[in-house]
Amino acid sequence: MTDLSQALENHAPTHGDVMEHSISFSPIRWKTGWPHHLRRVPPFRDDANATITRSEVFDFASVVHESEFSREYIIDFLGACFAYMAGKSNQVTQLQAFLRNKGNAAKLLNAVRKLQDDIEPVAAYELLVGTGLPPKFASAIAYFLAGEQEDGEENKPTIICSNRARIAGLTKHADWTAEEYGQYLDALRAARSGDQALDAVELAAREAAKAAEK
């Protein structure tokens, strides 16, 4: 049995589990560190502690689509997506530094706009990592902007990180090429049980990696 199969044996998330998965973060840390040159700050509260669910990030992504990828709503979405992905880790500072670079920010905004077209998951990932954004966050942007995954869906992006990649059996644990990201998605598809959505398998891999750290 592979690590991924074992992960699904131990934890089989439902669609509801995926949507309600939450991360703790500090809104005020994001608000005070948001780059001024973007001329818009996502709607972070002044709280030191809060939580954000995947469902809430998907809501921000939906507004991006409804606005036909308006710049202001892309920025709001990026704030929510990065808050969910970075939590309270030092990655918050790294992402703020990435966005403070005007060239990086412009490339990222342009790449996100290109996702209006019907782009395959691997191509979307390749486009986003091409901006210099780390794969974990590039894959998350692709994942959330692709919309919620219903049971049975298997041709949408999912989040990748070193722990998820290890559970999925990838030999590399960082800096994945588009081809390697495709292999990761293939591994998730192969491990699916019944009509599970890919992000349910991805969440199982995340939880398995967390359990192994204890």
C-alpha positions as CSV (number, residue, x, y, z in Angstrom):
1,M,0.0,0.0,0.0
2,T,1.4,3.4,-0.9
3,D,1.6,6.3,1.5
4,L,-1.2,8.0,-0.3
5,S,-3.5,4.9,-0.2
6,Q,-2.7,4.6,3.5
7,A,-3.6,8.3,4.0
8,L,-7.0,7.7,2.5
9,E,-7.4,4.6,4.7
10,N,-6.8,6.7,7.7
11,H,-8.6,9.9,6.6
12,A,-11.2,10.1,3.8
13,P,-12.4,13.7,3.7
14,T,-15.8,14.5,2.3
15,H,-16.6,17.6,0.2
16,G,-17.8,19.3,3.4
17,D,-14.5,18.5,5.2
18,V,-12.6,20.0,2.3
19,M,-14.7,23.2,2.2
20,E,-14.7,23.7,6.0
21,H,-11.0,23.1,6.5
22,S,-9.6,26.2,8.2
23,I,-6.3,27.8,8.9
24,S,-5.5,30.3,11.7
25,F,-3.8,33.6,10.6
26,S,-3.2,37.1,11.7
27,P,-5.3,39.6,9.7
28,I,-3.5,42.7,11.1
29,R,-0.1,41.2,10.1
30,W,-1.2,41.0,6.5
31,K,-2.9,44.4,6.6
32,T,0.1,46.3,8.0
33,G,2.5,44.5,5.7
34,W,0.5,44.8,2.5
35,P,2.5,46.6,-0.3
36,H,1.4,50.2,-0.8
37,H,2.2,50.2,-4.5
38,L,-0.8,47.8,-5.1
39,R,-3.1,50.7,-4.2
40,R,-5.6,48.3,-2.6
41,V,-5.5,46.3,0.6
42,P,-7.6,43.2,0.9
43,P,-10.5,43.4,3.4
44,F,-8.4,42.2,6.4
45,R,-9.8,43.1,9.8
46,D,-7.7,44.6,12.6
47,D,-7.7,41.3,14.6
48,A,-4.5,39.6,15.7
49,N,-6.1,36.2,15.3
50,A,-8.7,34.8,12.9
51,T,-9.4,31.7,10.8
52,I,-10.2,31.3,7.2
53,T,-11.8,28.3,5.4
54,R,-11.3,27.0,1.9
55,S,-15.0,27.8,1.3
56,E,-14.3,31.5,2.1
57,V,-11.3,31.6,-0.3
58,F,-13.5,30.0,-3.0
59,D,-15.9,32.8,-2.4
60,F,-13.2,35.4,-3.1
61,A,-12.3,33.4,-6.3
62,S,-15.9,33.5,-7.4
63,V,-16.0,37.3,-7.1
64,V,-12.9,37.4,-9.4
65,H,-14.8,35.5,-12.0
66,E,-18.0,37.5,-11.6
67,S,-16.0,40.7,-12.0
68,E,-14.3,39.4,-15.2
69,F,-10.9,39.4,-13.4
70,S,-11.0,43.0,-12.2
71,R,-7.7,44.0,-10.6
72,E,-9.2,45.0,-7.3
73,Y,-10.9,41.7,-6.8
74,I,-7.8,39.7,-7.9
75,I,-5.9,41.5,-5.1
76,D,-8.6,40.7,-2.6
77,F,-8.5,37.1,-3.7
78,L,-4.7,36.9,-3.4
79,G,-4.9,38.2,0.2
80,A,-7.4,35.5,1.1
81,C,-5.5,32.8,-0.7
82,F,-2.1,33.7,0.8
83,A,-3.6,34.0,4.3
84,Y,-5.0,30.5,4.0
85,M,-1.8,29.0,2.6
86,A,0.7,30.8,4.8
87,G,-1.2,30.7,8.1
88,K,1.0,32.2,10.9
89,S,4.3,30.9,9.4
90,N,7.3,33.0,8.2
91,Q,5.9,32.5,4.7
92,V,3.8,35.5,5.4
93,T,6.9,37.7,5.4
94,Q,8.2,36.0,2.3
95,L,5.0,36.5,0.3
96,Q,4.8,40.2,1.4
97,A,8.4,40.6,0.1
98,F,7.5,38.9,-3.2
99,L,4.5,41.3,-3.6
100,R,6.6,44.4,-2.7
101,N,8.6,43.8,-5.8
102,K,6.6,45.7,-8.4
103,G,7.9,43.4,-11.2
104,N,6.8,40.3,-9.4
105,A,3.4,41.7,-8.5
106,A,2.8,42.8,-12.1
107,K,3.7,39.4,-13.5
108,L,1.5,37.7,-11.0
109,L,-1.5,39.9,-11.8
110,N,-1.0,39.3,-15.5
111,A,-0.7,35.6,-15.0
112,V,-3.9,35.4,-13.0
113,R,-5.8,37.3,-15.7
114,K,-4.7,34.7,-18.2
115,L,-6.6,32.1,-16.1
116,Q,-9.8,33.6,-17.5
117,D,-9.3,31.2,-20.5
118,D,-9.9,27.5,-20.2
119,I,-6.4,26.4,-19.2
120,E,-5.5,22.9,-18.2
121,P,-4.2,22.4,-14.6
122,V,-0.6,21.8,-15.6
123,A,-0.6,24.8,-17.9
124,A,-2.1,27.0,-15.2
125,Y,0.6,25.8,-12.7
126,E,3.4,26.5,-15.2
127,L,2.1,29.9,-15.9
128,L,1.9,30.9,-12.3
129,V,5.3,29.4,-11.2
130,G,6.8,31.3,-14.2
131,T,6.2,34.5,-12.2
132,G,8.7,33.4,-9.6
133,L,6.0,32.5,-7.0
134,P,6.8,29.4,-5.0
135,P,5.0,26.2,-6.3
136,K,2.9,25.8,-3.1
137,F,1.3,29.2,-3.6
138,A,1.1,29.0,-7.4
139,S,-0.8,25.7,-7.2
140,A,-3.1,27.2,-4.6
141,I,-4.0,30.1,-6.9
142,A,-4.7,27.7,-9.7
143,Y,-6.7,25.5,-7.4
144,F,-9.0,28.1,-5.9
145,L,-9.6,29.9,-9.2
146,A,-10.6,26.7,-10.9
147,G,-13.6,26.5,-8.5
148,E,-15.0,24.1,-6.1
149,Q,-14.5,20.4,-6.9
150,E,-17.5,18.2,-6.8
151,D,-17.3,14.4,-6.3
152,G,-16.1,12.7,-9.4
153,E,-14.1,15.7,-10.7
154,E,-10.5,14.7,-11.5
155,N,-9.3,17.3,-14.0
156,K,-8.8,20.3,-11.8
157,P,-5.6,21.6,-10.0
158,T,-4.8,20.8,-6.4
159,I,-2.4,22.2,-3.9
160,I,1.2,20.8,-3.8
161,C,3.8,21.2,-1.1
162,S,6.8,19.2,0.1
163,N,4.7,17.1,2.6
164,R,1.9,16.4,0.1
165,A,4.5,15.5,-2.6
166,R,6.3,13.1,-0.3
167,I,3.0,11.3,0.6
168,A,2.2,11.1,-3.1
169,G,5.5,9.4,-3.8
170,L,7.3,12.2,-5.7
171,T,11.1,12.0,-5.5
172,K,11.5,15.8,-5.4
173,H,10.2,17.7,-2.5
174,A,10.5,21.2,-3.9
175,D,10.7,23.2,-7.1
176,W,8.5,20.9,-9.2
177,T,8.4,21.4,-12.9
178,A,5.1,21.5,-14.7
179,E,5.7,17.8,-15.8
180,E,6.3,16.8,-12.1
181,Y,3.2,18.7,-11.0
182,G,1.3,16.6,-13.6
183,Q,2.8,13.5,-12.1
184,Y,1.6,14.6,-8.7
185,L,-2.0,15.0,-10.1
186,D,-1.7,11.6,-11.7
187,A,-0.7,10.1,-8.3
188,L,-3.8,11.7,-6.7
189,R,-6.0,10.4,-9.4
190,A,-4.6,6.9,-9.1
191,A,-5.2,6.8,-5.3
192,R,-8.8,8.0,-5.5
193,S,-11.5,5.8,-4.0
194,G,-14.7,5.8,-5.9
195,D,-15.8,9.3,-7.0
196,Q,-13.7,11.3,-4.6
197,A,-12.6,14.8,-5.9
198,L,-8.9,15.3,-6.2
199,D,-8.8,17.9,-3.5
200,A,-10.2,15.3,-1.0
201,V,-7.2,13.1,-1.8
202,E,-4.9,16.2,-1.5
203,L,-6.4,17.0,2.0
204,A,-5.9,13.4,3.1
205,A,-2.2,13.7,2.1
206,R,-1.9,16.9,4.1
207,E,-3.5,15.4,7.2
208,A,-1.3,12.2,6.9
209,A,1.8,14.4,6.7
210,K,0.7,16.3,9.8
211,A,0.0,13.1,11.7
212,A,3.5,11.8,10.9
213,E,5.1,14.9,12.4
214,K,3.5,14.3,15.8
